[in-house]
């Protein structure tokens, strides 16, 4: 059985307990991504099973039709729009999706918000170069007038998407004393209201922090104004 594990940037799969199940199988791990259709077709042409890591490769009709041996795409996490399921069905390629925990992306989202508001990357970099506190503000890596970080308590946190990840991030925001607001689908907004959260009437434009927590994305952004 030819198995390809695709786009494993961190080479993590081989270190997981589940990798033992692949012993005795002909499997290969790719830790980088190629984008061209021709390159992908060559890389995957002998694959009978492909295990994509996240949504890093597009399995469209053009690619799938060039993979005659492919019988199964076993997606890590949820199956998203990067896989042409209709074409897979037509070609007899089974598509399976895994399960995932919302805890890790929620924690990463919160770590990024904390790092941005407290300006940790800049100060950590200065500390590595011997700069500390006031001397750090004069370092070349610091933008002009780059002062202290900001606290989260009392500020507004806008969450775009209210699924499993968004709900956890909302809990973090409440624990830090933030004014949590939600923008999501109608169903998501209804769930947020049922959980006692405020809902935006339109998409957020005035938040101190906007955390995007939807099916395939867990990203963050800091608005230029602090409210």
N, C-alpha and C positions, 0 to 999 in steps of 0.2 A: 504494500500500500504506500503510495507516494503522497506524503503529507508535507505541506508547506505552511509554515507560520510566518506571516507577512507583517512587515513594518514594526517589528519589536525593537524600537529604538534603544531601549535600556537593556536589551538581552535578558529580560526578566523571566520569560517562560521556563527556560531551562533550569532556573533556580527554584521553581515552585514544586511542591509535592506532587501535583498532578502530572508533571513531566515524566514521572516513573511509568505512567501508563503507555508512554510512547516507546518504551524500550523494546527492541526487536523490530520496530517499524522503520521504514526508510523515510526519515523526516529531516527537513532542513529549515533553519531559521534565518530570515533576512532581517538585518538590523537597520536597513536604510530603505528609502522609497525611490522608485523610479516612476516618472510621470508619463513618458511617451507610450502610446499604444503598442508600438513595435517592441519596445524594451520589456514591457509588462508581459506581452504574449510569449516572448522568448523565456522569460523568467518562470512563467507559470505553465508552460505548455505540457509538462509531464504530470502536473498535479492532479491527483484524484480527490484529495481533500485540501481545502484552503482554510486556514484559521487566521482571519484578519484581526489585527490589534486595532481596536477603535475604527474610525471612519477615514483612515489615511489613504485608502486606494478606492477609486471609483470602479465599480463592477457594472459597467454599462453594457448594452447589447453588443456593441462593436468588440469589446474585449471578451465577453462570455462566448461569443460565437467562434472565437479563435482557440478555445480551450476544450477540445473534444473529449478529453479523458476526465474532465471534472465531474464529480458526482455529488459533492457536498461542500457548502460554504458554512462553516461553523463560526458564527460571529461572536466575538467576545462582547458581552453586554447586549444591549438592544439592537435589533436590526433597524437601520435608518435608510434614508433615501439614497445612500451611496450604492445600494444594491438594487439592481433592476429585477425585482422579484418576478414580474410577469415573464421576462425573458428566461429566467431560471426555470420557471414552471414549464414553459414551452420546450426547453431543452432537456428537461428531466433532471435538473440539478436541485437537490434538496437544500433548503436554507434553514438553519437552526440558529436560535439566539440563546445566549447565556443569561445568567442573572448577575446582578452587581449590587454592591452596597452603596447607598447614597452618602454614607458617612465621609468617605475619603474626599470626594469632590467638594462637599460642603466645608470640610475642614480646610482644604486648600483655598477655597474662595475666601474664607475668613482670614487665613494667614496673609493672603495678598492684600486684603483691605487693611489689616493692621500694619503691614509693612509700608503701604503707601501713606497712610495717615500719620504714622510715626516716623516716616522717612528712614526706615531701617537700612535699605541697601546703601544709601549715600553715607550714612554714619558708620556702618560696618566697614565700608571701603576705606573711609578716612582712618578708622581705628587701626586697620591693617597697615596703614602707612605712617603710624605714629601720631596722628592728629587726634585731639580729644577736646570735646566741648568747644570753648570759644576759639581755640586754635583751629578746630575743624572747619569753622565757618569761613576761614580765610583760605582754605585749600582750593586748588585749581579745579577740582572735580565738583565743587559746590556752585550752583547757580547764584547769581547776585541776590542778596537779601534773602537767602535761604535760611530760615530760622528754625525754631523748634517745631516738633510735630504737634498734631492736634488731637484732642481727646474725642472719643466717639459719643460719650454720654450727652444726650440732649440734641444730637444731630439727627437728620432724617436719613434713613436707609431705604432706598427704592429697590425692590426685588422684581425682576422681570421674569415671570414664569413661576407658578406656584405648584410644582410637583413635589416629589419626595425631597429633592435637594433644596428647593426653595423653602420648603417648610422648616427644614433644619436650620438654614441660614437665618430665617426669620426668628427662630428661637435664640440663636446667638445674638442677634441684634437687640432683642428684648432684654436678654441677660446683661447686655452692656448699656442699658438705659437709653436706647435709641428709639426714635419715632419711626416705626416700621410701616412702610406703605407697599402695596402690591399692585402690579399690573400684569395681567395674564389673560388667558382665554376666559370666556364667560363662565365656564365650568370652574376654572381655577379661581376666579374672583369670588364665585359663590362659596368655594371651600374656604377661602381666606376669611370671608365675612363670618362664616360659621365658626372659625377659629378665633374670632374676636379681633381681627386685624383690619386696619383701614385700607381702602382700595382707591386707587387713583381713578378719577373720571376720564382722564386722558393719559397718554403716555407721559412718563416722568421727564421733567426738564429742569427741575430745581433741587435735585437731591445732592447731598454731600457725597453719597456713595450710591452707585447703581450696580447691583449684583445680578448678572444674568444666569438664571438657573433653569434651563430647559432640557429637553431630552438628550441632545447631543452636545450641549455647550455648557461649560461652567466657567464663565469669564467674569471680569470685573472692570470697572472704569471709575475714575474719580472726576467729577465735574469740576470746572475751574472755580466755581464759587462755593463757598462754605456757608450753609444756612443754619 
